[in-house]
Amino acid sequence: MIVELRKKSQITLPKEIVSKLHLETGDHFDAREKNGVIYLIPVSVYPKKYIDDLNIEIDSLKDDLKSGKEIVFDNVDSLLKKLG
């Protein structure tokens, strides 16, 4: 699909791609160039504090595992509740 570079270096993604990838206004992308090819990779952006808190919780779970404590979650929801 052909797109046009417009003022302020903007392009419009084709509707088919937006729909297929379930993209929405405000989504973020990692833009990279390699060997003359431009890549746009959708990414999720979270506040640094949220990531720091998750890392603390993950480290705590790792410590529990190292000490031999068995960690069991009945489902994904209970795991996510523990993490956050």
Backbone as a chain_set.jsonl record, in Angstrom:
{"seq": "MIVELRKKSQITLPKEIVSKLHLETGDHFDAREKNGVIYLIPVSVYPKKYIDDLNIEIDSLKDDLKSGKEIVFDNVDSLLKKLG", "coords": {"N": [[0.835, -1.173, 0.0], [0.505, 2.196, -0.748], [1.544, 5.12, 0.851], [1.506, 8.602, 1.717], [3.959, 10.982, 2.568], [3.388, 13.684, 4.585], [2.951, 17.18, 5.576], [4.889, 18.132, 8.421], [6.076, 15.653, 8.721], [4.175, 13.566, 8.714], [2.236, 10.564, 8.254], [-0.553, 8.683, 6.976], [-1.918, 5.775, 8.161], [-3.07, 2.969, 6.33], [-6.55, 2.103, 6.385], [-7.172, -0.627, 6.442], [-4.958, -1.801, 7.678], [-4.993, -0.546, 10.179], [-7.441, -1.511, 11.169], [-7.004, -4.324, 11.113], [-4.944, -4.618, 12.996], [-6.152, -3.629, 15.207], [-5.78, -0.947, 15.995], [-5.844, 2.236, 17.652], [-6.729, 5.713, 18.003], [-4.17, 7.6, 19.454], [-2.531, 5.481, 20.112], [0.798, 4.178, 20.581], [3.993, 3.923, 18.9], [7.044, 2.233, 18.166], [9.442, 3.554, 16.218], [11.617, 2.578, 13.719], [14.549, 2.354, 11.641], [16.075, 0.31, 9.282], [18.493, -0.669, 7.114], [17.366, 0.957, 5.1], [14.67, 0.442, 5.334], [11.621, 1.259, 6.879], [10.287, 0.635, 10.02], [7.363, 0.328, 11.931], [6.424, -0.313, 15.074], [3.883, -1.357, 17.13], [3.515, -0.341, 20.512], [3.092, -0.638, 24.089], [2.698, 1.794, 26.563], [3.625, 2.505, 29.813], [3.371, 4.103, 33.041], [6.409, 4.926, 34.752], [6.507, 4.386, 37.533], [4.575, 2.352, 37.819], [5.801, 0.24, 36.407], [8.126, -0.029, 37.978], [6.957, -0.846, 40.426], [5.871, -3.315, 39.62], [8.251, -4.689, 39.054], [9.352, -4.881, 41.628], [7.476, -6.556, 42.848], [7.758, -8.849, 41.25], [10.422, -9.516, 41.847], [10.057, -10.183, 44.526], [8.442, -12.467, 44.284], [10.269, -14.121, 42.952], [12.19, -14.413, 44.978], [10.653, -15.843, 46.842], [10.337, -18.23, 45.396], [13.021, -19.087, 45.231], [13.511, -19.642, 47.891], [12.161, -21.93, 48.202], [9.468, -21.848, 48.586], [6.248, -22.749, 47.591], [4.428, -21.483, 44.925], [1.248, -20.96, 43.888], [-1.262, -20.276, 41.584], [-4.688, -20.03, 41.019], [-5.856, -19.104, 38.729], [-5.424, -16.847, 35.928], [-6.388, -14.348, 36.638], [-6.063, -14.265, 39.437], [-3.298, -14.299, 39.595], [-2.692, -11.854, 38.327], [-3.939, -10.137, 40.12], [-2.325, -10.476, 42.345], [0.002, -9.369, 41.366], [-0.706, -6.773, 41.067]], "CA": [[0.0, 0.0, 0.0], [1.263, 3.437, -0.87], [1.128, 6.229, 1.714], [2.193, 9.847, 1.375], [4.536, 11.772, 3.65], [2.746, 15.004, 4.562], [3.581, 18.2, 6.413], [5.288, 17.718, 9.765], [6.513, 14.258, 8.645], [3.066, 12.687, 9.073], [1.652, 9.656, 7.27], [-1.802, 8.069, 7.404], [-1.897, 4.329, 7.971], [-4.268, 2.478, 5.653], [-7.615, 1.63, 7.262], [-7.086, -2.084, 6.556], [-3.921, -2.12, 8.677], [-5.505, -0.074, 11.468], [-8.478, -2.463, 11.6], [-6.4, -5.647, 11.339], [-4.125, -4.584, 14.212], [-6.972, -3.05, 16.276], [-5.132, 0.277, 16.447], [-6.752, 3.309, 18.023], [-6.135, 7.037, 18.157], [-3.376, 7.724, 20.67], [-1.593, 4.367, 20.269], [2.202, 4.536, 20.416], [4.789, 3.042, 18.061], [8.495, 2.353, 18.123], [9.814, 3.753, 14.818], [13.017, 2.204, 13.475], [14.997, 2.226, 10.258], [17.164, -0.655, 9.122], [18.804, -0.919, 5.703], [16.459, 1.689, 4.236], [13.284, 0.039, 5.571], [11.055, 1.874, 8.078], [9.426, -0.258, 10.78], [6.537, 0.907, 12.989], [6.055, -1.429, 15.948], [3.005, -0.9, 18.203], [4.017, -0.589, 21.864], [2.301, -0.156, 25.221], [3.482, 2.699, 27.398], [3.137, 2.526, 31.187], [4.139, 4.999, 33.911], [7.602, 4.314, 35.348], [6.189, 3.868, 38.865], [3.872, 1.078, 37.632], [6.821, -0.754, 36.04], [8.967, -0.235, 39.158], [6.182, -1.651, 41.38], [5.823, -4.685, 39.089], [9.571, -5.301, 39.241], [9.478, -5.215, 43.052], [6.623, -7.73, 43.087], [8.388, -9.988, 40.579], [11.584, -9.882, 42.653], [9.542, -10.843, 45.719], [8.033, -13.82, 43.88], [11.499, -14.874, 42.686], [12.765, -14.75, 46.285], [9.827, -16.925, 47.387], [10.672, -19.459, 44.678], [14.371, -19.496, 45.624], [13.473, -20.164, 49.259], [11.436, -23.189, 48.185], [8.043, -21.647, 48.79], [5.46, -23.078, 46.408], [3.509, -20.417, 44.546], [0.211, -21.502, 43.017], [-2.366, -19.385, 41.253], [-5.805, -20.782, 40.464], [-6.154, -18.601, 37.393], [-4.663, -15.669, 35.549], [-6.88, -13.19, 37.405], [-5.449, -14.241, 40.764], [-1.909, -13.893, 39.385], [-2.659, -10.413, 38.058], [-4.298, -9.445, 41.361], [-1.116, -10.505, 43.184], [1.0, -8.464, 40.775], [-0.974, -5.418, 40.942]], "C": [[0.885, 1.244, 0.0], [0.672, 4.469, 0.089], [1.986, 7.431, 1.367], [2.723, 10.521, 2.628], [3.992, 13.185, 3.527], [3.525, 15.986, 5.425], [3.864, 17.623, 7.792], [5.622, 16.227, 9.817], [5.425, 13.262, 9.014], [2.661, 11.792, 7.904], [0.329, 9.147, 7.84], [-1.705, 6.582, 7.122], [-3.176, 3.893, 7.264], [-5.26, 1.865, 6.642], [-7.541, 0.117, 7.482], [-6.074, -2.505, 7.625], [-4.403, -1.722, 10.064], [-6.535, -1.064, 12.014], [-7.876, -3.814, 11.964], [-5.637, -5.705, 12.652], [-4.86, -3.986, 15.404], [-6.309, -1.803, 16.869], [-6.179, 1.344, 16.719], [-5.995, 4.628, 18.106], [-5.388, 7.109, 19.486], [-2.424, 6.558, 20.902], [-0.173, 4.85, 19.974], [2.919, 3.476, 19.576], [6.265, 3.286, 18.31], [8.843, 2.449, 16.642], [11.305, 3.469, 14.655], [13.295, 2.166, 11.982], [16.13, 1.223, 10.232], [17.31, -0.94, 7.637], [17.786, -0.269, 4.765], [14.99, 1.318, 4.381], [12.818, 0.66, 6.879], [10.106, 0.871, 8.731], [8.661, 0.55, 11.826], [6.018, -0.26, 13.823], [5.158, -0.894, 17.062], [3.58, -1.282, 19.574], [2.997, -0.099, 22.893], [3.206, 0.681, 26.099], [2.829, 2.76, 28.775], [3.956, 3.51, 32.001], [5.301, 4.246, 34.577], [7.298, 3.716, 36.717], [5.484, 2.515, 38.765], [4.868, -0.036, 37.307], [7.724, -1.057, 37.231], [8.246, -1.113, 40.187], [6.07, -3.101, 40.916], [7.156, -5.397, 39.289], [9.8, -5.695, 40.693], [8.685, -6.48, 43.361], [7.217, -8.985, 42.449], [9.6, -10.453, 41.363], [11.158, -10.619, 43.919], [9.116, -12.283, 45.405], [9.252, -14.698, 43.584], [12.16, -15.31, 43.988], [11.989, -15.892, 46.933], [10.166, -18.253, 46.72], [12.042, -19.988, 45.081], [14.384, -20.123, 47.006], [12.684, -21.47, 49.345], [9.942, -23.064, 48.409], [7.292, -21.934, 47.492], [4.451, -21.96, 46.153], [2.528, -20.984, 43.537], [-0.878, -20.454, 42.82], [-3.45, -20.218, 40.586], [-6.13, -20.367, 39.035], [-5.337, -17.339, 37.139], [-5.093, -14.451, 36.346], [-6.23, -13.116, 38.778], [-3.961, -13.867, 40.668], [-1.823, -12.385, 39.181], [-3.025, -9.611, 39.31], [-3.084, -9.382, 42.289], [-0.089, -9.506, 42.671], [0.587, -7.003, 40.827], [-1.99, -4.635, 41.537]], "O": [[1.902, 1.295, 0.693], [-0.542, 4.668, 0.135], [3.065, 7.29, 0.792], [2.018, 10.62, 3.633], [4.123, 13.813, 2.477], [4.602, 15.678, 5.934], [3.157, 16.732, 8.264], [5.464, 15.603, 10.866], [5.727, 12.209, 9.577], [2.728, 12.187, 6.74], [0.121, 9.179, 9.053], [-1.444, 6.169, 5.992], [-4.254, 4.4, 7.572], [-4.872, 1.2, 7.602], [-7.815, -0.365, 8.581], [-6.311, -3.449, 8.38], [-4.238, -2.479, 11.02], [-6.498, -1.412, 13.194], [-8.203, -4.383, 13.006], [-5.673, -6.72, 13.348], [-4.285, -3.843, 16.484], [-6.28, -1.624, 18.087], [-7.249, 1.363, 16.111], [-4.774, 4.651, 18.261], [-5.923, 6.72, 20.524], [-1.586, 6.628, 21.801], [0.03, 5.802, 19.22], [2.524, 2.31, 19.538], [6.682, 4.401, 18.625], [8.567, 1.519, 15.885], [12.142, 4.039, 15.354], [12.392, 1.97, 11.169], [17.039, 1.278, 11.061], [16.371, -1.393, 6.983], [17.39, -0.862, 3.762], [14.15, 1.821, 3.635], [13.529, 0.6, 7.882], [9.224, 0.324, 8.069], [9.253, 1.368, 12.53], [5.262, -1.096, 13.329], [5.601, -0.068, 17.86], [4.066, -2.397, 19.769], [2.151, 0.745, 22.596], [4.354, 0.313, 26.349], [1.634, 3.032, 28.895], [5.125, 3.737, 31.689], [5.175, 3.069, 34.917], [7.792, 2.632, 37.03], [5.772, 1.617, 39.557], [4.785, -1.129, 37.868], [8.055, -2.218, 37.473], [8.851, -2.02, 40.758], [6.165, -4.019, 41.73], [7.187, -6.574, 39.651], [10.388, -6.743, 40.96], [9.173, -7.37, 44.057], [7.182, -10.062, 43.045], [9.798, -11.655, 41.534], [11.819, -11.57, 44.339], [9.401, -13.201, 46.174], [9.265, -15.88, 43.926], [12.636, -16.44, 44.098], [12.584, -16.805, 47.505], [10.271, -19.281, 47.389], [12.216, -21.194, 45.255], [15.171, -21.031, 47.272], [12.55, -22.05, 50.422], [9.227, -24.066, 48.42], [7.652, -21.428, 46.429], [3.718, -21.548, 47.052], [2.922, -21.434, 42.461], [-1.346, -19.833, 43.774], [-3.167, -21.019, 39.695], [-6.615, -21.168, 38.236], [-4.65, -16.836, 38.028], [-4.264, -13.611, 36.695], [-5.881, -12.029, 39.241], [-3.43, -13.198, 41.554], [-0.985, -11.717, 39.787], [-2.482, -8.53, 39.535], [-2.843, -8.365, 42.939], [0.61, -8.87, 43.459], [1.411, -6.106, 40.656], [-2.061, -3.43, 41.297]]}, "num_chains": 1, "name": "protein.A"}
